[in-house]
Amino acid sequence: MKVIESGNSINFVDQNNVFVGYELNSQCCEWADWTIEDILLNSMVVFSYLKDKDSIYHDLDLEEYLFDKKFFKTMDNYDNDGGAMVIFRLISGDKEKYLYLFNVQNGYYGHGFTVKIDDKVVKEGLI
């Protein structure tokens, strides 16, 4: 998988031509970002987990990983202030990681994400 940072967006593309793009241009007091984690967090702990981290880990060593096309999870309003998140599973043999695209305290603001397989949009929305 390649990670491509371009202006105010982050894009991920794997060897099977699965693409995930996310717009990161923040406004006001929101926190739009992404992280790679080794565990799948549930909605009850995800907000506190992200807030308590000293920094967000942007793991760019993902070359061997592919998107699990069957896994897609959303979390809406997980911080009681309109926060939202989408989660993707990344796999490499028996190893797995999770890509989190999130927006904390977004209020009225939204950040677009797009998922394409072979240039065909299969999911898109706002976080």
C-alpha positions in Angstrom: 0.0 0.0 0.0 1.2 3.5 -0.8 0.4 6.5 1.3 0.2 9.7 -0.6 0.0 13.1 1.1 -1.2 15.8 -1.2 -2.0 19.3 0.1 -4.9 18.9 2.5 -5.7 15.3 1.7 -4.3 11.8 2.5 -4.7 8.9 0.0 -4.1 5.2 0.4 -3.8 2.9 -2.6 -3.0 -0.9 -2.4 -1.7 -3.4 -4.9 -5.3 -4.4 -5.8 -6.1 -0.9 -6.8 -8.3 -0.2 -3.8 -8.1 3.5 -3.1 -9.2 5.5 0.1 -8.9 9.3 0.1 -9.7 11.7 2.9 -9.8 15.5 3.0 -8.0 17.0 6.1 -8.4 20.7 5.9 -9.6 21.6 9.5 -11.7 24.5 10.5 -12.4 26.1 13.8 -11.9 23.8 16.8 -12.3 20.4 15.1 -9.6 17.8 14.8 -9.7 15.9 11.5 -6.9 13.3 11.2 -6.0 9.6 10.6 -4.1 7.0 12.5 -3.0 3.4 12.0 -3.5 1.1 15.0 -2.9 -2.6 15.7 -6.2 -3.1 17.4 -9.9 -2.5 16.6 -11.2 0.0 19.2 -14.9 0.0 20.1 -17.0 3.1 20.2 -17.0 3.3 24.0 -13.2 3.9 24.2 -12.1 5.3 20.9 -12.6 9.0 21.7 -10.8 8.8 25.1 -8.1 6.7 23.5 -7.4 9.3 20.8 -7.6 12.3 23.1 -5.1 10.6 25.6 -2.5 9.9 23.0 0.6 12.2 23.0 0.6 12.2 19.2 -1.1 10.4 16.4 0.9 7.6 14.8 1.1 8.0 11.1 2.5 4.6 10.1 3.9 5.0 6.6 5.4 1.5 6.4 2.4 -0.2 4.9 3.8 -1.5 1.6 2.9 -5.1 2.3 -0.6 -4.4 3.4 -3.9 -4.6 1.4 -7.4 -3.4 2.3 -9.8 -6.0 3.5 -12.6 -5.3 1.0 -15.2 -6.9 3.3 -14.5 -4.7 6.3 -15.8 -1.2 6.7 -17.1 0.2 10.0 -18.5 3.6 10.9 -18.9 5.4 14.3 -21.1 8.4 14.4 -21.4 10.9 17.2 -18.9 8.9 19.3 -17.8 12.0 21.3 -21.3 13.5 21.9 -20.3 16.5 19.9 -20.9 15.3 16.3 -17.6 13.4 16.0 -17.4 10.6 13.4 -15.0 8.0 12.2 -14.6 5.3 9.5 -12.4 2.3 10.0 -10.7 0.1 7.4 -8.9 -3.2 8.1 -5.5 -3.7 6.5 -4.1 -7.2 6.1 -0.8 -8.8 5.2 -0.8 -12.6 5.6 -1.8 -13.2 9.3 -1.0 -9.6 10.3 -3.6 -6.9 10.6 -3.8 -3.2 11.3 -6.7 -0.7 11.3 -6.9 2.6 9.5 -9.0 5.2 11.3 -10.2 8.3 9.6 -11.7 10.6 12.2 -13.1 14.1 12.9 -13.4 15.0 16.6 -15.7 17.9 17.7 -16.7 18.6 14.2 -19.9 20.4 14.9 -21.1 21.7 11.5 -17.9 20.7 9.6 -17.4 17.7 7.5 -14.5 16.0 5.7 -15.1 13.9 2.6 -13.8 10.4 2.2 -14.0 8.2 -0.9 -13.4 4.5 -1.4 -12.8 3.2 -5.0 -12.1 -0.2 -6.3 -10.6 -0.2 -9.8 -11.6 3.5 -10.2 -15.3 2.7 -9.3 -16.6 4.6 -6.3 -18.0 2.0 -3.8 -18.4 4.3 -0.8 -18.2 7.9 0.0 -19.4 10.3 2.7 -18.6 12.9 5.2 -16.9 12.5 8.6 
